[in-house]
């Protein structure tokens, strides 16, 4: 595996991750999916909680692979490329949220305009409560600072820098009420001060009230940067020097050490995705390294590739298929009137074709799988035509 080769195992891991994200983001009925397909309510770790951090980790690996092919140092041109790519990812995330507001707002306006008495523009674009951050925006910020650090730092400093970032962040959480879901949480305080509470994700509390708390917050970008750097370190371990078996063993040891560290530290720093705790970043990075190691062993050592086609179709065009899935999800959830009743495409199909035969949890999984398959079809077409949409 030369450093200039494309890593099939990484494409497969990326495909597994994006297909899993589409799966868990599109249940038939929110709250009815099986527990492993839902996020932990606060502290804890479910399989679903692994998906987003895997993206950050993979982005770090890809960053290293790209850098290893063309290292220029901290040049103006290189930094501008990083800034441009980050800006594009951030803008796509904002654009998707604007699209959701336009479609759902227009639907609300057409259905209840006489009751609300608001203009179409006010309903479709409620900018006073527009959420600024999100999944892609969080990835963009992690890439911006992580890739810039990767260009500047030497390899031996990557893990040390990640450790410092995680230690500093842990200290901030400990001193700033960071392990409690409250308005006094330092993450909420920072986001509220810089973005405004109306522009944050509204978290529902146990008593039914709502709190502006951003799971992709500005302060929690710190551990995501660290996770990007850990991914870059894993990429370097896997592609530089010695035989493939030695590199693979090194990756397994690295992953096991990170998982052990994260699980051990949870007693003072609970595993928590919504605050992206330091222990969470360590443990999920370790699981990511172990998954990549298993895939490399299966694909590159054992040469078992026949099962990978489905995930490769997702893995080579992940951003495009994520955007397509977002648009498809919005359109299938648009409400319209039929015979005096308000229905959606997803609601009609689920209640008519799935729920009578499957029940809530399994029926929700069936819908999610069907939706993933629907998004896979254009991905397969692009893959067969060798069309790779990049930014």
N, C-alpha and C positions, 0 to 999 in steps of 0.2 A: 504494500500500500504506500505508494509514493505520496509526498505531500501535495503534489499537484493533481492527484486523482480525486474524482468526486466520490464521496463516501456514500455508498448505497445504504449502509446501515443508518446513516444520519437522515437520509431522505425518508427511510421507513419510519424512524423514530418521529420525525416531524409529521409524517402522515398519520401515525397513530395518535399523536397529540392533537392535531387539528380535527381529525374525525371525532375524537373523544370530546373535544370542546363543542363541536356542533351537536353532538348527541346530548350532552348534559344541558346545553343552552336551549333545547327545544323539546321540553316535555309536553305531553298533551295537556296536562293540568298541573300548574305549579303547586308544589307541596305534596303531590301524590306519587312522585317517582320513588323508586327503591332508595333506601338510605345511602348506599354507596354512590348513587348518582346525584346526590345533593351535597352542598357545602356544609361544613360544620357550622353550627349556629354561632359559636364564638371560639372558645378554646377547643382544640382537637384537630384531627386530621382524617379526612376521608379520601378515597381514590380520586374524587372530583377535585379536591384541593391540590392535587399534584399537577393538574393540567397547565395552569397559567405559569407556575414556576418552571415547568419543563420548557415552555417557550422561551423564557428568559435565559435558561441554561443553554438551550440549543442556539440561541442568538449569539451567546458567547463563543460557543464552539465554531459557529460559522464565521464569526469575526476573526478568530484566530486563523482559520483556514484561508480566509481572504487575505489577511495580512501576510501570511507565510508565503503567498504567491507573489505579493508585490509590496515589499516593505520600503517605504520612503521616509520614515521618520515623521516627526511632527511638522510636516510642510504645510504651507497655506492651502495648496490644492487638496491634500489629503484631508485636512480639517474641514474644508468646505464640502467635500463629498459626504463626510459624516454628518455635517449640519444639514445638508440638503436631504439626505435620506431620512434623518430624524424628523425633519419638518414635513416631508411627504407622508410618513406614517402617521404623525400627529394629525395632519390635515384630513387624512382619510377617516380617522376615528371621529373627528369632529363632524365631518361630512355625513357619516352614517347616522350620527345622532340627530343632525339636522333633517336628514331624510325621514327618520322615524317621526320627528315632530311634525314635519309637513304632511305625511300620510295620515297619521293618527289624528292630528289636529284638524285636517280637512274632513276626515270621517266624523269626528265629534261635531264639527260645525254643521255639517249637512244633516246630522241626526237630531241635534238639540239646539240649533241656533236660536230658535224662538224663545227657549228657556233661558239660555245663557245671555243672550243679547249682546254678544261680543262680535267683533268683526272677524272675518276669515283670517286676516293677518295676525291678529292677537291670539287666535286659537291655534293656528298652525305653527306660529313661531313665538312661543312664550319665553322671550329672551330673558325676562326677569328671573326665571327659574331654570334656565338652560344649564344642564350638567356639562361642565367643561372637561373633566377628566374621564377616563374610561380605560378599557383594556389596551387598545392600540396606543392611546396617549401614554399610558404607563410604560409600554414597550419602547415607545419613541424616546422617552426621557432616559430609560435605562441604557438604551443603545447610544444615545448622544454622549453621555458621560462615561459609560463603560468603554466604548470604542476609542474615545479620546484618551482615556487612561491607558488603554492597550497600546496605542501608538507611542505614548510617552514612556511607559514603564518597561523595564527589562523583565524577562520571564520569571526570574527568581523572586521578583517583587510582587507578582500577581496575587499569590495566596496570602502573603503578608498584608498587602493593601486591603484585600477582602476581609481579613481577620480584624484589621483596625476599624474598618467601616462597621462591621457587625458589632464590635465591642462598643464603639461610640454610640451606635443606635440603641443597643441594649441599655446603656447608661441613661440615654435620653428617655427611654420608655420607663425605666425604673424610677427616675426622678420626676417624670411628668405624668404620672397616673396613666401610663400607656397601656396597662393590661386590663383596664376597665372600659366598658362601653358606656361612655358618658360624655357630656359636653366639656368636661374638664380634661379629657384625654388630650395629651400634647399633640397628637396627630390631628384631632378635630380643631384644636386651638389654632394651629398653624394654617390649616386649610381655610378655616373660617376667616382668619385675618387677611389672608392673601387672595382668596377666591370669593369669599362671601358664602354664608350658610345656604342661601337659596340656590347656589350653583354646585352643591354637593349631592351625592347619592343620599337618599333619605332612608335610613335604616329603621326598621320597625322594632320597637322595644317590647319586652315581655308584657307590659301593661297596655299595649296597643298604641302608645304614642309614637311619634316619629322624631328621629334625631338626624341632623345633617352630619353624616360620617362617611368619608370617602375611602373605600377599600383600595383604590389606586391613588392614594394621597401623595402630596409632594414630599413630605418627610419620609414616607416609606419607600421613596425612590432610592434611598441610601442602601438598604439591604438588597434591592433589585440590582443595583450597580455591582455590589459584592457578588451576587449570584452570576451576573454576566462574567465577571473576572474568573470565578471558579469554573465556569463553562469553558472559558478560554484556556485555562490551565489544563482542563481535561482534554481539550482538543490538541494541545501541544503534546501531552503525554502519549496520546494515541497515534500521533503522526510523525514524531521525531525520534530518530535513533533506534538502534537495536532491532531485534526481530519482532514480528507481529505478536508472537506469543508473550514476549517480555513486556511489550508495550501494553498488551491486554491485561496481563497480570498487574501491572502498575496502575491501570485504570480501575481495576476491581478493588485494589487496596485503597486507592484514593476514595472511591465511592463508599466503601465500608467504613472508612475512618470518618467521613462526613456524616453518614447516617448515625454512627455511634455518638459522635459529638453532639449532633442535634437532639437525639433522644435523651442523652445524659443531661444536657443543659436545660431541657424543658422543665425541670424541677425548680429552676430559678427564673426561667424565661419561657412561659408556656408556648407550645406550638399553636400558632394562630395565623391564619391566612389574611384576615381582614386588617391586621396591623403589620403583617409580613414580619413577624418576630424573627430575631436572629436565629433562634433554634429552628424555626420553620425554614428559613433560607438554607441552613446547613443540611437539615434532614432531606429536604426535597432536592437539593443539589446532589446529595449522595445517592438518592434513589434514581435520579436522572443519569448519573455516571454508571450505576449498576445496570440500568436498562440498556444504555448504549453498549456497555460491555457484552451483555447477553446477545444483543443484536449483531455485533461484530463477530462474536464467536459463532453464532448460528449462520450468518451470511457469508463471512469472509473465511472462517476456518472450516466449518462443516459444509459450506457451499450449498446450503439449503435456501433457495431463493424462490421456489415455486409459489409460496404463499404470500409473497410481498407485493404482488401486482396491485391489489386494492389500495394499499397504503402508499405505494409510490405515486399513484395518481393524485393523491392528496398532497404528498410531500414535496412535489416539484413545483406546485402552484398554491402554496398555503394561503397567502394573503388574498389572492383573487377568490379562492373558494370560501374563505371566511367572509369576505364582502358579499359574495353571492348568497351565502347562507343567511347573512343578516337581512339582505333585501327580501329573500324568500320568506323568512320568518315574519317580517313586517307585513308583507302582502297577504300571507295566510291568516294573519290576525286582524285584518281590517274588518271593522263591523259595518254591516249594511242591513237594510230592512227587506224582509221577504214576508209578504202576507201579514204585515203588522208586527212581526217578530224581528228582533235584532240578532243576527247570526254572523259567524265568521266561517271562512272556508275550513279552517282547522277544527272549529267547534262542530260544524255540521258533519264533517268526515269522521271525527272521533266518535260522536254520539251515535251516528248511524251505522258505521262500518266496523268499529273497533270495540267500544265499550260494552255493547250487548254480549260480546263473545269472550272478552278478555278480563274485564274488571279494571279498577283504577290503576294499580301499580304496573301490572303487566301490559295493560292497554297503553299506558303512557310510554313504556319502553317500545312497544310496537310502533307507535307513531314516530318516536324519535329515530328508530332504525329506518323507517320508511323515508323520513326526511333526509337522513344521512345518505341513503341510497340515491335519492333524487339529486342531491348536490354532487355526488360522486360521478354521475353520468357525464356532465360537461367536463369534469376533471379528467375522466378517462379519455374523452375525445381529444382534449388538449395534449394529454400525455402521449397518445398514439401518434399524433401529428408532430410531436416533439416541439410543442409551443410552450415556452416557459416565460411567464409574465413576471418581470422583475422591475424593481424601482431603483 
